[in-house]
Amino acid sequence: MQFWLKRLYRDRFLILLMLPGLAYFLIYKYLPLLGSIIAFQDFSPFLGFLESPWVGMKHFAVIFKDYEIVQVLWNTLNISFLQIVFAFPAPIVLAIMLNELRGGGWFKGVLQSIVYLPHFMSWVIVVGICVIFLRGSGVINSFLGTYFGIDPIPFLSDPAFFKPLIVLQVIWKEAGWGTVIFLAALAGVDPQLYEAAVMDGAGRFRKIWHITLPALRSTIIILLILRLGTVLDTGFEQIFLMLNPFVMETGNVLDTYVYFKGIVQSDYSFATAVGLFKGVVGFGLVWGANRLAKRFGQDGVY
């Protein structure tokens, strides 16, 4: 006991620095988990947690029977798959391109600042810009109509455009910020490796393939594992702002479905069950991907 007290006293200032972050996770991440019990109740705000009747797995059973849930789950997985295929590699490609700007100096710094900037914009601003450009009387339709005589294209109300627009928005907003981690990994690469490759006659693409990408491999795997954990989380705010009655069938995902069920329709227990199901699936995917990565000899998340 004295040993631990001595260590606590010795590290007291580090512990004080840690307390705000620890308090944040306890208050906003762990304490709300206690509310998950309403997934097993027919919860009523007037009866409270203790008096609401317990119904066991009733709401979880509905998840696998409701056709709307099947459609919403398909939309969620479809958008997540598109984001993994197209949006996840975008920061990698951008980081490699920035890394290849040898001796870029101030130009490289300015370029990095420009690609980082969209990350600091809220989704309200990003979607607002998208609407200004793509609405019926927006910039793009006005340009196409004036110079090519093309009738206005319903970019925002045609379900065929919804998912590509979501992916493109994610790429534009987050690709630049995602390069931070990859550029940090590339900063640790020994420049002598590139010099040796040049002496062996390797061109730029050979150097990228044999030096740059292997240096990023462990980082890519870890981030991919973490991304799989949020495969059912497509981002509520962006999807909600882009939804309209014309694209509801294509764009309604689990996050917005939980909102409509839990907040709009006041079906708190079922919405909580869906959210809990999402978390369990995400945990299972992270665990499975981590085991698979270790089996192939790579460093996992834990």
PyMOL commands that set and color helices and strands:
alter all, ss='L'
color gray80, all
select helices_A, chain A and resi 2-10+12-40+48-51+58-63+67-87+89-99+106-120+123-134+139-148+159-186+191-199+204-229+236-242+248-251+254-264+268-295
alter helices_A, ss='H'
color red, helices_A
deselect
rebuild
show_as cartoon
